[in-house]
Every structure is written in structure tokens, then in C-alpha cells.
């Protein structure tokens, strides 16, 4: 078994606390992504798992064994870095087999494992090349191959795709996901890119300020975010938020501070008169035939399959993702509907989901 347990782990530098009692349970073979904005502590947590950073408190277990005091080489993990960390004077084959050579493996075993990893990653034609002769995506595959040959219990990825262009990132996401499905090894992956998290993970851990905000599957976090931070962080374009007071009557509505009443499809039970934050995904806004909310189109961005439209609602900016084709121009007055069952309600004071 190669599961990973992080129990009440803390990290501080002097009096500055960086990680505040993080608890995460990762099952054997699970692909878990640590995600959050810059400075949230995700890379620090990964480095503590790897043994590259000492922990200030708590416990880290790999495969049921506490590894708090073990050096990185004894933890049976392999780490893939953002900058590849390849030796420029070595060939691809030599880079991939170097860790095995240091461990005293026989030449035949090194060649076999390097060959197997090269086959998995499509690197056979490149084994005699030097890193300077490779593209960014090829270098990243070599770094992954160097990790694979060690047959670790846990793979650790620290923002491995951040140096690649957009098109190559999409390709490498698919390759890493396919690699995980083939090897079925536990992976802990750090990124600030929530699209990577949504498309690759079995489970996402959302971090903010060194604390865990929510843990769950990608769709679980997308459909039922625990608080305003998670709701706004996951999703591209981001969720729209409107503050106001819930009103009852024949139909539930949100009353904005300006007094404008926006009819809703539903509202939380026993919440009439409560100050809330209403969340609505850009794809859940629709064009109203009549009786909708008056807005002004400010920006129109066609992307091909859909159109992103920036709207002004009495000084509040909303983003609308249109799947259908429509002729809209900046400055145009239209009416939209927020009458969708996919509404998200949060308490204004606590920012927590209602």
C-alpha cells in the first residue's frame, strides 16, 4: 500500500506560521492536486512530504510508515520539478538512469528500466540526445521518466507545466493523466492553475493562507463549494457574486443595495431577510425574453465554441458565457435571467455556504 496521510501538519519560520494544522488523507493510487493562489503553502506542503523541508509539527506517513525524520532518499518518493532539473552534460538515457546508478543498480537493470520508461513516454528516439536538443515538453517527459525508473510509492509534481506554452500544457495534462492511469501510483500534484486541477485530479485540496478550505472531487467542489473563496477560485471564467438581502413573497428574490429586485428560481429555507452573497456561474446566466434584469454589454469576446460577455449591472461586473451565437455589441442594453436551479447562496458575514 502506498497511501499518504498528512495529520495536523504545521510549518513555521520563527514566529511566522506558514502551514496551520493541515489534515489530508490520500488513498493508494489516488491522483490528488493541491491547488490555491500563490503563497497559500501548497509547494511548502509538497516539499515537507518530500523531506526537503522540516515540519514544525504533526505527522506525515507514506505507506503506513511515519517519515517525519527520514531523509528524502529513504522515503521512496520521486519528485518532478518545475524546471526539469536535468544534467546538461548527460544524454536522456543517462539522465533517466542516474538515480539508479547512484543506488548501485546493475547496468542491465538500469538499461531495462530506462527502456521501459522510454517506451511508456515515447522517448525511445531521443535517448542519445542531450537536454539542450529537446523541446520543453520532451524535457518534461525526461524528468518524468527519471522518476518512473525509480518505481516510487508516491510521485510528487511541483507545478511541472508552468514553463510550457498553452497548447503544450493541454497535451502534457493528458499525458500525465494517461501515465497515472497506466501506472496506478499515488500522485500528489501542486498547481495554481485551477483548470489543471479540474481536468486531472481524482481529489482536489484547496488551500488558502496555509489552511485547507475544502477537499473533494472536482465536480463536488464545482457544484457545492463550501465557501465564497472556493466558489470564486474554481471555475473559468470565475463565478459571479452579488451581495444583497433575500426577500420572500410569491417568488424568492435578491434585493440589491440599490433596491433593485432580482427574481430567483429558489432560495435557502428560512432565509428571508438575510444578508447573503449570491453566486452564479457564467454559463448559468441566460438571455431573458422579457421581465429580466437590465444590464449593459461592456465587452464581447468570441472564443469559437462560446462567447464571453462582460456585463454591467448597476456598477457590478458580471461575466456571461454564451453557448449560442448572438449579435451583441458593447453599449447594448439587454435583459438577462438568473432563474436557474444552479444558484449558490453564502452568508455575507461568514462567507460560508447556506
Rosetta blueprint (number, residue, H / E / L):
1 X L
2 X L
3 X L
4 X E
5 X E
6 X E
7 X E
8 X E
9 X E
10 X E
11 X E
12 X E
13 X E
14 X L
15 X L
16 X E
17 X E
18 X E
19 X E
20 X E
21 X E
22 X E
23 X E
24 X E
25 X E
26 X E
27 X L
28 X L
29 X L
30 X L
31 X E
32 X E
33 X E
34 X E
35 X E
36 X L
37 X L
38 X L
39 X L
40 X L
41 X L
42 X H
43 X H
44 X H
45 X H
46 X H
47 X H
48 X H
49 X H
50 X H
51 X L
52 X L
53 X L
54 X L
55 X L
56 X L
57 X E
58 X E
59 X E
60 X E
61 X E
62 X E
63 X L
64 X L
65 X E
66 X E
67 X L
68 X L
69 X L
70 X L
71 X L
72 X H
73 X H
74 X H
75 X L
76 X L
77 X E
78 X E
79 X E
80 X E
81 X L
82 X L
83 X L
84 X L
85 X L
86 X L
87 X L
88 X L
89 X L
90 X L
91 X E
92 X H
93 X H
94 X H
95 X H
96 X H
97 X H
98 X H
99 X H
100 X H
101 X H
102 X H
103 X L
104 X L
105 X L
106 X L
107 X H
108 X H
109 X H
110 X H
111 X H
112 X H
113 X H
114 X H
115 X H
116 X H
117 X H
118 X H
119 X H
120 X H
121 X H
122 X L
123 X L
124 X H
125 X H
126 X H
127 X L
128 X L
129 X L
130 X E
131 X H
132 X H
133 X H
134 X L
135 X L
136 X H
137 X H
138 X H
139 X H
140 X H
141 X H
142 X H
143 X H
144 X H
145 X H
146 X H
147 X H
148 X H
149 X L
150 X L
151 X L
152 X L
153 X L
154 X E
155 X E
156 X E
157 X E
158 X E
159 X L
160 X L
161 X L
162 X L
163 X L
164 X L
165 X L
166 X H
167 X H
168 X H
169 X H
170 X H
171 X H
172 X H
173 X H
174 X H
175 X H
176 X H
177 X H
178 X H
179 X H
180 X H
181 X H
182 X H
183 X H
184 X L
185 X L
186 X E
187 X E
188 X E
189 X E
190 X E
191 X E
192 X L
193 X L
194 X H
195 X H
196 X H
197 X H
198 X H
199 X H
200 X H
201 X L
202 X L
203 X E
204 X E
205 X E
206 X E
207 X E
208 X E
209 X L
210 X L
211 X E
212 X E
213 X E
214 X E
215 X E
216 X E
217 X L
218 X H
219 X H
220 X H
221 X H
222 X H
223 X H
224 X L
225 X L
226 X L
227 X E
228 X H
229 X H
230 X H
231 X H
232 X H
233 X H
234 X L
235 X L
236 X L
237 X L
238 X L
239 X L
240 X E
241 X E
242 X E
243 X E
244 X E
245 X E
246 X E
247 X E
248 X L
249 X L
250 X L
251 X L
252 X L
253 X E
254 X E
255 X E
256 X L
257 X L
258 X L
259 X L
260 X L
261 X E
262 X E
263 X E
264 X L
265 X L
266 X L
267 X L
268 X L
269 X L
270 X L
271 X L
272 X L
273 X L
274 X L
275 X E
276 X E
277 X E
278 X E
279 X E
280 X E
281 X L
282 X H
283 X H
284 X H
285 X L
286 X E
287 X E
288 X L
289 X L
290 X L
291 X L
292 X L
293 X E
294 X E
295 X E
296 X E
297 X E
298 X E
299 X E
300 X E
301 X E
302 X E
303 X L
304 X L
305 X L
306 X L
307 X E
308 X E
309 X E
310 X E
311 X E
312 X E
313 X E
314 X L
315 X L
316 X E
317 X E
318 X E
319 X E
320 X E
321 X E
322 X E
323 X L
324 X L
325 X L
326 X L
327 X L
328 X L
329 X L
330 X L
331 X L
332 X L
333 X E
334 X E
335 X E
336 X E
337 X E
338 X L
339 X L
340 X L
341 X L
342 X L
343 X E
344 X E
345 X E
346 X E
347 X E
348 X L
349 X L
350 X L
351 X L
352 X E
353 X E
354 X L
